[in-house]
Amino acid sequence: VISVKGKNYLDLLSKILRSAPANIDRIEIKGHTDSIGPPAVNQALSLNRANAVKNHLIRQGVKNAILTKGLADKEPLQICADRDGACRQNQRRVEINVFFSASKPENFSQLQSK
């Protein structure tokens, strides 16, 4: 489930991505989890997170190639003390990387300022 704040961010991102589709080589979405729970469950959960974001972008009209990866707890932002709730919450995330082709979009400077 994507939060309201997350959907607002993704809606803005999709608007930007739709404005320069020819200049985008690919979009990579990586899902992450904390380390609590069985590894297989965390792997599936992280991939489901990435796919939920991909599906939202597609529904918003993004037509570029979108690759998803589930990384479970393999790339933590920080090492958490045992059961530290705030720290673990930060590990549960999705990262989006946009790879541009050799030439930058014509409105690249405008995209950076938003």
C-alpha positions in Angstrom: 0.0 0.0 0.0 1.4 3.4 -1.0 0.8 6.2 1.5 -1.0 9.4 0.5 2.3 11.3 0.8 4.0 8.7 -1.4 1.2 8.9 -4.0 1.6 12.7 -4.2 5.3 12.3 -4.7 4.8 9.7 -7.4 2.2 11.8 -9.2 4.7 14.7 -9.3 7.4 12.3 -10.5 5.2 10.8 -13.2 4.4 14.3 -14.5 8.1 15.0 -14.8 8.8 11.7 -16.4 6.1 12.1 -19.0 7.5 15.5 -19.9 10.8 14.0 -21.3 10.1 10.4 -22.2 12.5 10.2 -25.1 15.5 11.3 -22.9 14.9 8.5 -20.3 16.8 5.3 -20.9 15.2 3.4 -18.1 13.7 3.7 -14.6 14.9 1.3 -11.8 12.8 0.8 -8.7 14.3 -1.0 -5.7 12.2 -2.1 -2.7 13.7 -2.6 0.7 12.6 -4.0 4.1 14.0 -4.2 7.6 15.6 -7.3 8.9 12.8 -8.6 11.0 11.1 -11.7 9.6 12.0 -14.6 7.4 14.3 -13.7 4.5 11.9 -15.2 1.9 9.0 -13.1 3.2 11.2 -9.9 3.2 12.3 -10.7 -0.3 8.7 -11.0 -1.5 7.6 -7.9 0.4 10.4 -5.8 -1.0 9.6 -6.9 -4.6 5.9 -6.2 -4.0 6.8 -2.6 -2.8 8.8 -2.0 -5.9 6.0 -3.4 -8.1 3.4 -1.3 -6.4 5.3 1.9 -7.3 5.9 0.6 -10.9 2.2 0.0 -11.3 1.3 3.4 -10.0 3.7 5.1 -12.4 2.2 3.1 -15.3 -1.3 4.0 -14.3 -0.2 7.7 -14.3 1.0 7.3 -18.0 4.7 6.6 -17.6 5.6 4.5 -20.7 9.4 4.1 -20.2 11.0 0.8 -19.4 10.7 0.2 -15.6 12.8 -2.4 -13.9 12.0 -3.6 -10.4 14.2 -5.3 -7.8 13.4 -6.6 -4.4 16.5 -6.2 -2.1 14.9 -7.1 1.2 17.3 -6.0 4.0 20.5 -6.3 1.8 21.1 -2.5 1.6 20.3 -0.9 5.0 20.5 2.9 5.3 22.0 2.3 8.8 22.6 -0.5 11.3 19.7 -0.6 13.7 19.8 -1.5 17.4 17.8 -4.6 18.1 14.1 -3.8 17.5 14.7 0.0 17.2 11.3 1.0 15.7 12.3 4.4 14.2 15.4 3.0 12.7 13.7 0.0 11.2 10.9 2.2 9.7 13.6 4.0 7.7 14.7 0.7 6.2 11.2 0.0 4.8 11.4 2.1 1.6 11.5 2.3 -2.1 14.2 4.0 -4.1 13.7 5.2 -7.7 16.6 5.8 -10.1 16.0 7.4 -13.4 18.7 6.8 -16.0 18.9 9.4 -18.8 20.2 8.8 -22.3 23.4 10.5 -23.4 21.7 13.8 -24.0 19.9 15.6 -21.2 16.3 16.6 -21.7 15.8 20.1 -23.1 14.0 21.1 -19.9 16.5 19.4 -17.5 17.3 22.6 -15.6 13.6 23.1 -15.0 13.2 19.6 -13.8 16.1 20.0 -11.3 14.5 23.1 -9.8 11.2 21.5 -8.9 
